[in-house]
Amino acid sequence: MEGIEMLKYAAENGLVMGQTFLGEAYERGQIGEKINDKEAIKFYFKAAKQNRGYYSHVAQLRLRDFRASNKILAGEEDIENVIKIYVEELKYYYDGKEKMLENIH
């Protein structure tokens, strides 16, 4: 539990990697007793909007997937802009290959 508190502290204080990892923990149901997509989306947006490298790109990918499954509605939280940034970053940094972003490491 101490590790989760440290992760929350890092995420709340703007660390992109912490925000992305915390989003993933909520998405997988590793915090609390069940999956919490609402909290996952909240932290993914924080990381995605910073657009600072790999962990922001992972968060952008996750948000795009949430949008595709209608867990984020069109117009919500500026999702279209986040996806637009993601598509551009994917072409520029990853040569269009999402495989590099599918697993956080």
C-alpha positions in Angstrom: 0.0 0.0 0.0 2.9 2.4 0.7 4.0 2.0 -3.0 0.5 3.1 -4.2 0.6 6.1 -1.9 4.0 7.1 -3.4 2.6 6.6 -6.9 -0.4 8.8 -6.1 1.9 11.5 -4.7 4.1 11.4 -7.9 1.0 11.5 -10.1 -0.7 14.3 -8.3 2.5 16.3 -8.5 2.8 16.1 -12.2 5.1 13.2 -12.9 4.0 11.8 -16.3 5.3 8.3 -15.6 3.4 8.2 -12.3 0.2 9.4 -13.9 0.4 6.8 -16.6 1.2 4.0 -14.1 -1.5 5.1 -11.8 -4.0 5.1 -14.7 -3.0 1.6 -15.5 -3.3 0.5 -11.9 -6.9 1.8 -11.8 -7.7 0.3 -15.3 -6.5 -3.1 -14.1 -8.3 -3.0 -10.8 -5.1 -2.9 -8.7 -6.3 -0.1 -6.5 -9.4 -0.7 -4.5 -11.5 -3.8 -5.1 -12.5 -3.3 -8.7 -11.6 -1.7 -12.1 -12.1 2.0 -12.0 -12.1 3.3 -15.6 -13.2 6.8 -14.4 -10.0 7.2 -12.3 -7.9 5.6 -15.0 -9.1 8.1 -17.6 -8.5 11.0 -15.2 -4.8 10.1 -14.8 -4.3 9.1 -18.4 -5.6 12.6 -19.4 -3.2 14.2 -17.1 -0.3 12.4 -18.7 -1.5 12.6 -22.2 -2.0 16.4 -22.2 1.6 16.9 -21.1 2.8 15.2 -24.3 6.2 14.6 -22.8 7.5 11.4 -24.4 6.9 7.7 -24.1 4.6 7.6 -21.0 2.4 10.4 -22.4 2.1 8.5 -25.6 1.1 5.3 -23.8 -1.6 7.4 -22.0 -2.7 8.8 -25.3 -3.0 5.3 -26.8 -5.0 4.1 -23.8 -7.4 7.1 -24.1 -7.8 6.4 -27.8 -8.8 2.8 -26.9 -11.3 4.1 -24.2 -12.8 6.4 -26.9 -13.1 3.6 -29.4 -15.0 1.5 -26.8 -17.3 4.6 -26.0 -16.1 4.9 -22.5 -15.1 8.4 -23.4 -17.7 10.3 -25.4 -17.0 12.6 -28.4 -16.2 16.0 -27.1 -15.4 14.8 -23.6 -12.2 16.1 -22.0 -10.9 17.3 -25.3 -10.5 13.7 -26.5 -10.3 14.5 -30.2 -7.3 16.8 -29.6 -5.5 14.1 -27.6 -6.1 11.5 -30.3 -4.9 14.0 -33.0 -1.7 14.6 -31.0 -1.3 10.8 -30.5 -1.6 10.1 -34.3 1.0 12.7 -35.1 3.4 11.5 -32.4 2.9 7.9 -33.5 4.0 8.8 -37.1 6.9 10.9 -35.9 8.4 8.9 -33.1 7.3 5.3 -33.6 7.0 5.0 -37.4 3.3 4.2 -37.0 4.0 1.1 -34.9 1.8 0.9 -31.8 3.4 -2.3 -30.6 6.1 -0.2 -28.8 3.4 1.5 -26.7 1.2 -1.5 -25.8 3.1 -2.5 -22.7 4.3 -0.1 -20.1 7.8 -0.9 -19.0 
